[in-house]
């Protein structure tokens, strides 16, 4: 009995992490959980490109590995592969800027056939294009001024665009035409602007500059906050009405902070009487609280 125990210990040391051993030949038949049987030895699954294990075999591979279905392990594959498949040594999806060839490997087709997502055998034999492109024969053709995302077409005519790039609108033929409204980013029609550039508001379907505006409301029709020296007034930014004011309050008629060398007094900004003073005492203007840069108290 003791000799049998020693024999089992010897086998365990020779075949670590082995769950089932064919004793006459000392060959491992099954590994413990999260270990894979590779060349009759147990290897930790997640050190060999395996993303998940099912019934002692790898069921999914990490990026850069492909599935060896026959042996149930992952092998080093295409470095550009984003997701391996359960098919023998195949790649299901490639990196966004690359093309999947027969769902086996990834190629850079940006020179010979830009816009191609999947192809048969080679780059110039494309069967599916990216958003913003349409398939002409086996080549991907760019739809002029069409956005490269959000343009998956359900209709038969793949040459039409669903959404244009900034500054263009869709005409009646679903082509992108440059808009004529100054500072307009997106259009609902040729004469109606939907979204303007930063600091511009849509007023009567045109883009109007919102002077001093730093942020707009969600509806983009009013200003939510103003830059220094400006305050809100009914959704618009106006210059602070108080002279020498640096930061307005809740509206343009209130001041919360004065410019350097000025101090707030009765809703006004008055000069500090102490020379070279950045912030003077709010009660006694002859006393200084903070000096200008590079200067100090005597």
C-alpha positions as a printed NumPy array, in Angstrom:
array([[  0.   ,   0.   ,   0.   ],
       [  2.82 ,   2.374,   0.931],
       [  4.601,   1.599,  -2.366],
       [  1.414,   2.43 ,  -4.322],
       [  1.196,   5.752,  -2.448],
       [  4.813,   6.577,  -3.313],
       [  4.15 ,   5.644,  -6.946],
       [  1.162,   8.039,  -7.099],
       [  3.246,  10.818,  -5.538],
       [  5.931,  10.246,  -8.171],
       [  3.368,  10.45 , -10.993],
       [  1.846,  13.632,  -9.471],
       [  5.256,  15.297,  -9.36 ],
       [  5.984,  14.306, -12.953],
       [  2.523,  15.376, -14.209],
       [  1.479,  18.424, -12.161],
       [ -2.184,  19.563, -12.378],
       [ -3.156,  16.244, -13.998],
       [ -6.524,  14.947, -12.813],
       [ -6.626,  11.585, -14.62 ],
       [ -3.524,   9.535, -15.476],
       [ -3.216,   6.43 , -17.62 ],
       [ -0.998,   4.705, -15.034],
       [  0.746,   1.965, -17.072],
       [  2.181,   4.562, -19.486],
       [  2.163,   7.523, -17.068],
       [  0.271,   9.63 , -19.621],
       [ -2.108,  12.377, -18.525],
       [ -5.602,  12.016, -19.942],
       [ -7.382,  14.898, -18.182],
       [ -6.234,  18.082, -16.434],
       [ -7.667,  19.861, -13.42 ],
       [ -9.952,  22.867, -13.825],
       [ -8.563,  25.841, -15.866],
       [ -5.723,  23.722, -17.237],
       [ -5.483,  22.402, -20.807],
       [ -3.931,  19.178, -22.035],
       [ -1.239,  20.112, -24.569],
       [  1.258,  17.445, -25.709],
       [  0.288,  15.187, -22.792],
       [  1.036,  17.913, -20.209],
       [ -1.198,  20.319, -18.309],
       [ -0.785,  24.021, -19.078],
       [ -2.556,  26.911, -17.393],
       [ -5.204,  27.939, -19.944],
       [ -4.966,  31.694, -19.517],
       [ -1.227,  31.76 , -20.165],
       [ -1.734,  30.343, -23.653],
       [ -4.138,  32.834, -25.216],
       [ -7.295,  31.199, -23.92 ],
       [-10.104,  33.565, -22.912],
       [-12.53 ,  30.919, -21.573],
       [-12.493,  27.166, -20.866],
       [-15.328,  24.671, -21.383],
       [-15.094,  20.938, -20.627],
       [-11.316,  20.98 , -20.45 ],
       [-10.973,  22.707, -23.795],
       [-10.566,  26.33 , -24.767],
       [-13.842,  27.757, -26.069],
       [-12.682,  31.294, -26.928],
       [ -9.321,  32.923, -27.626],
       [ -7.77 ,  36.238, -26.643],
       [ -6.866,  38.929, -29.159],
       [ -3.884,  37.87 , -31.26 ],
       [ -4.739,  34.127, -30.98 ],
       [ -6.79 ,  31.731, -33.101],
       [ -8.645,  28.551, -32.261],
       [ -7.124,  25.154, -32.944],
       [-10.475,  23.334, -32.847],
       [ -9.09 ,  19.816, -33.15 ],
       [ -6.945,  20.142, -30.028],
       [ -9.149,  22.631, -28.182],
       [ -6.36 ,  25.148, -27.639],
       [ -5.444,  28.648, -28.812],
       [ -2.432,  29.22 , -31.019],
       [ -0.664,  32.461, -31.908],
       [ -2.64 ,  33.981, -34.772],
       [ -3.106,  37.238, -36.616],
       [ -1.97 ,  40.137, -34.418],
       [ -4.7  ,  42.286, -35.99 ],
       [ -7.532,  39.899, -35.145],
       [-10.005,  41.312, -32.6  ],
       [-12.09 ,  38.186, -32.088],
       [-11.369,  34.569, -32.956],
       [-14.112,  32.146, -34.01 ],
       [-14.886,  28.526, -33.203],
       [-13.823,  27.666, -36.753],
       [-10.412,  26.186, -37.361],
       [ -7.763,  28.921, -37.097],
       [-10.226,  31.641, -38.147],
       [-10.66 ,  35.336, -37.293],
       [-14.226,  36.629, -36.959],
       [-13.551,  40.384, -36.762],
       [-10.495,  42.454, -37.577],
       [ -9.235,  45.727, -36.194],
       [-11.355,  48.654, -37.416],
       [ -8.829,  49.862, -39.999],
       [ -8.196,  46.394, -41.481],
       [-10.037,  43.96 , -43.761],
       [-11.091,  40.412, -42.897],
       [-10.039,  37.967, -45.622],
       [-12.313,  34.896, -45.718],
       [-12.739,  35.326, -41.924],
       [ -9.3  ,  33.757, -41.539],
       [ -6.808,  36.607, -41.349],
       [ -6.584,  40.391, -41.527],
       [ -5.009,  42.576, -44.212],
       [ -4.392,  46.28 , -44.587],
       [ -6.384,  47.181, -47.713],
       [ -6.339,  50.967, -47.239],
       [ -4.168,  51.478, -50.33 ],
       [ -5.669,  49.04 , -52.811],
       [ -9.305,  49.07 , -51.638],
       [-10.002,  51.583, -48.837],
       [-13.324,  51.128, -47.051],
       [-13.409,  47.341, -47.461],
       [-14.561,  45.401, -44.372],
       [-14.606,  41.81 , -45.645],
       [-13.179,  40.316, -48.819],
       [-12.822,  36.948, -50.561],
       [ -9.211,  35.87 , -50.947],
       [ -7.667,  39.32 , -51.523],
       [ -8.218,  43.054, -51.037],
       [ -9.561,  43.78 , -54.529],
       [-12.349,  41.206, -54.151],
       [-14.477,  43.003, -51.544],
       [-17.986,  41.907, -50.539],
       [-18.799,  44.416, -47.761],
       [-17.863,  48.084, -47.311],
       [-17.626,  50.387, -44.3  ],
       [-20.17 ,  53.095, -43.523],
       [-19.885,  55.993, -45.959],
       [-18.826,  53.698, -48.849],
       [-20.778,  51.653, -51.379],
       [-19.816,  48.516, -53.296],
       [-19.211,  48.983, -57.009],
       [-18.326,  45.606, -58.462],
       [-15.754,  44.396, -55.945],
       [-14.416,  47.851, -55.047],
       [-15.53 ,  50.219, -52.274],
       [-16.333,  53.743, -53.484],
       [-16.476,  56.672, -51.079],
       [-19.829,  58.515, -50.882],
       [-18.816,  62.201, -51.202],
       [-19.131,  64.224, -47.965],
       [-20.923,  61.379, -46.182],
       [-20.167,  60.507, -42.548],
       [-18.118,  57.349, -42.072],
       [-20.362,  56.095, -39.264],
       [-24.089,  55.588, -38.828],
       [-24.69 ,  55.022, -42.554],
       [-25.53 ,  51.322, -42.664],
       [-28.011,  51.166, -45.52 ],
       [-31.051,  48.876, -45.345],
       [-32.301,  49.926, -48.766],
       [-31.048,  48.469, -52.042],
       [-29.414,  51.671, -53.22 ],
       [-26.174,  51.709, -51.25 ],
       [-24.954,  54.871, -53.01 ],
       [-27.218,  57.143, -50.963],
       [-26.097,  58.726, -47.699],
       [-27.986,  58.749, -44.411],
       [-26.013,  61.504, -42.641],
       [-23.605,  64.092, -44.015],
       [-20.417,  65.5  , -42.549],
       [-20.511,  68.88 , -40.768],
       [-21.517,  71.793, -42.987],
       [-23.466,  69.654, -45.511],
       [-27.121,  68.641, -45.835],
       [-29.018,  65.882, -47.647],
       [-30.885,  67.053, -50.721],
       [-33.935,  65.364, -52.278],
       [-31.713,  62.831, -54.054],
       [-29.965,  61.871, -50.776],
       [-26.713,  63.477, -51.859],
       [-24.637,  65.685, -49.564],
       [-24.601,  69.344, -50.605],
       [-22.597,  72.116, -48.92 ],
       [-24.855,  74.412, -46.879],
       [-24.921,  78.183, -47.236],
       [-25.708,  79.125, -43.611],
       [-22.571,  80.554, -41.999],
       [-21.26 ,  78.704, -38.9  ],
       [-23.86 ,  75.912, -39.267],
       [-22.678,  72.358, -38.488],
       [-25.753,  70.245, -39.198],
       [-28.867,  70.934, -41.246],
       [-32.414,  69.593, -41.258],
       [-32.845,  71.144, -44.719],
       [-31.054,  73.618, -46.986],
       [-32.654,  76.6  , -45.207],
       [-32.838,  75.312, -41.61 ],
       [-29.793,  74.956, -39.36 ],
       [-30.071,  72.316, -36.655],
       [-26.769,  72.859, -34.841],
       [-24.314,  75.756, -34.89 ],
       [-20.635,  76.03 , -34.037],
       [-19.557,  76.642, -30.433],
       [-20.692,  80.031, -29.037],
       [-23.317,  80.378, -31.804],
       [-27.061,  80.052, -31.241],
       [-29.763,  79.004, -33.695],
       [-31.95 ,  82.086, -34.016],
       [-34.581,  82.072, -36.796],
       [-32.777,  79.087, -38.392],
       [-29.525,  81.068, -38.591],
       [-26.372,  80.992, -36.463],
       [-25.963,  84.058, -34.289],
       [-22.797,  84.738, -32.297],
       [-23.36 ,  84.599, -28.55 ],
       [-20.72 ,  87.045, -27.329],
       [-19.159,  85.999, -24.027],
       [-20.936,  82.623, -23.927],
       [-18.874,  79.686, -22.625],
       [-21.566,  76.958, -22.568],
       [-24.994,  76.496, -24.106],
       [-28.068,  74.748, -22.715],
       [-28.895,  71.207, -23.836],
       [-31.41 ,  72.631, -26.295],
       [-28.618,  74.844, -27.739],
       [-30.996,  77.806, -27.817],
       [-29.704,  79.707, -24.755],
       [-26.473,  80.359, -22.938],
       [-25.898,  78.487, -19.681],
       [-22.678,  80.156, -18.499],
       [-20.557,  83.131, -19.552],
       [-16.867,  83.954, -19.825],
       [-15.07 ,  86.343, -17.448],
       [-16.462,  89.846, -17.579],
       [-19.896,  88.688, -18.755],
       [-23.11 ,  87.776, -16.93 ],
       [-26.383,  86.083, -17.838],
       [-29.497,  87.985, -18.83 ],
       [-32.471,  85.908, -20.058],
       [-30.26 ,  83.249, -21.619],
       [-27.92 ,  85.787, -23.222],
       [-24.491,  86.993, -22.09 ],
       [-23.946,  90.675, -21.476],
       [-20.861,  92.533, -20.325],
       [-20.867,  93.164, -16.574],
       [-22.528,  96.521, -15.975],
       [-20.189,  97.253, -13.061],
       [-16.889,  98.795, -14.138],
       [-13.669,  96.868, -13.365],
       [-15.654,  93.683, -12.577],
       [-13.878,  90.39 , -13.331],
       [-16.632,  87.871, -12.489],
       [-20.337,  88.672, -12.637],
       [-22.831,  87.125, -10.251],
       [-26.067,  85.359, -11.213],
       [-26.726,  88.174, -13.669],
       [-24.739,  90.856, -15.454],
       [-25.737,  93.558, -12.927],
       [-24.012,  91.821, -10.002],
       [-20.283,  91.465,  -9.341],
       [-18.692,  88.721,  -7.238],
       [-15.026,  89.478,  -7.992],
       [-13.241,  92.646,  -9.093],
       [-10.171,  92.99 , -11.269],
       [ -6.708,  93.085,  -9.667],
       [ -5.995,  96.287,  -7.771],
       [ -9.729,  96.782,  -7.157],
       [-11.941,  95.783,  -4.278],
       [-15.686,  95.302,  -4.009],
       [-17.54 ,  98.009,  -2.101],
       [-21.333,  98.476,  -2.131],
       [-21.764,  96.574,  -5.423],
       [-18.948,  98.571,  -6.991],
       [-15.297,  97.926,  -7.75 ],
       [-13.132, 100.668,  -6.233],
       [ -9.329, 101.048,  -6.543],
       [ -7.059,  99.896,  -3.739],
       [ -5.326, 102.907,  -2.187],
       [ -2.3  , 100.816,  -1.211],
       [  0.178, 100.869,  -4.154],
       [  1.032,  97.578,  -5.961],
       [ -1.768,  95.792,  -4.148],
       [ -3.556,  92.949,  -5.934],
       [ -6.356,  92.444,  -3.378],
       [ -6.991,  95.025,  -0.701],
       [ -8.858,  94.661,   2.566],
       [-12.633,  94.759,   2.   ],
       [-13.099,  97.002,   5.042],
       [-10.006,  99.219,   4.915],
       [ -8.841,  99.929,   1.335],
       [ -5.529, 101.332,   2.625],
       [ -4.516,  97.852,   3.805],
       [ -3.373,  95.131,   1.378],
       [ -4.329,  91.447,   1.574],
       [ -2.37 ,  90.179,  -1.462],
       [  0.42 ,  91.941,  -3.35 ],
       [  0.929,  91.894,  -7.083],
       [  3.191,  89.108,  -8.41 ],
       [  6.922,  89.408,  -7.648],
       [  6.145,  91.858,  -4.822],
       [  5.816,  91.235,  -1.091],
       [  4.842,  92.991,   2.104],
       [  7.361,  95.281,   3.771]])
